[in-house]
Amino acid sequence: MKVLGICCSPRPGQATFKAMQVCLAAAREQGEGLKTVLIELAGLDIRPCLACGECNSQLACPIEDDFASLIPTLADEEVVGMIIGTPVYFGMMAAQCKAFIDRCVMFRRNGWIFRNRVGGVLAVGGVRNGGQELTIQAVQAAMLCHDMVCVSDGQPTAHFGATVFSGTAGGAERDDFGMQTASHLGKRVAEVALRMRNTNRR
Ligand SMILES: Cc1cc2nc3c(=O)[nH]c(=O)nc-3n(C[C@H](O)[C@H](O)[C@H](O)COP(=O)(O)O)c2cc1C
């Protein structure tokens, strides 16, 4: 069983990445052999979907960029949970995140591959209330279109997902509340995925 964390910041190793590490560590702590895989989009060339329709009947895309290298990891049947992490840009997900999400349409069109995966969202802004919740809900909308099972950050914080801000002195790592929501989100995604594991996933 695997939980994927997709970090959509164009800046490698920065706040979104650090929050995702916290999130995935909490997922692993749920035990039972659960593994995590962190995909960083930083440095990858992932262009927007051109709506050509070529992926209507095949798990492939004619755009020659780095998305193809992610397909086997995203399609892996061992994956039971997916956490998408994005910086907040102008109150919304970063363009890199949107491009990634749109290119994932191939998994919906070819057997609903993400169906019943547990979905969680992590958003990092430069300020405390910079649009993290709106951003999370927009990413969750895409997860719902895949027939995924979206979860909150679980108890005791239990709202929309992980809401982190990087503008505090010392950066995101010093945002104690935000990092708590990141940890709770990873725990909740893993917990629900483990509860669902004996059900028919498709
Ligand atoms: C184009 C742009 C727009 C941004 N808009 C917002 C915003 O609306 N709200 C916010 O809280 N932070 C905003 N930020 C700040 C980033 O969300 C913040 O720096 C975050 O830490 C970036 O994630 P990273 O450190 O993983 O790259 C913006 C940054 C950029 C570059």
The ligand as an ORCA input file, in Angstrom:
! r2SCAN-3c Opt
* xyz 0 1
  C       2.796     34.603     -8.183
  C       2.657     34.429     -6.707
  C       1.428     34.662     -6.111
  C       1.255     34.445     -4.754
  N       0.014     34.644     -4.231
  C      -0.189     34.360     -2.924
  C      -1.512     34.450     -2.378
  O      -2.491     34.789     -3.032
  N      -1.664     34.141     -1.068
  C      -0.623     33.766     -0.258
  O      -0.815     33.491      0.919
  N       0.643     33.668     -0.766
  C       0.878     33.951     -2.079
  N       2.133     33.795     -2.610
  C       3.231     33.331     -1.726
  C       3.470     31.817     -1.836
  O       2.286     31.083     -1.688
  C       4.446     31.386     -0.747
  O       5.692     32.008     -0.982
  C       4.640     29.877     -0.644
  O       5.563     29.631      0.404
  C       5.190     29.277     -1.918
  O       5.399     27.894     -1.745
  P       6.896     27.264     -1.822
  O       7.672     27.899     -0.706
  O       6.718     25.808     -1.667
  O       7.442     27.623     -3.171
  C       2.344     34.032     -3.955
  C       3.599     33.816     -4.558
  C       3.755     33.998     -5.903
  C       5.097     33.712     -6.546
*
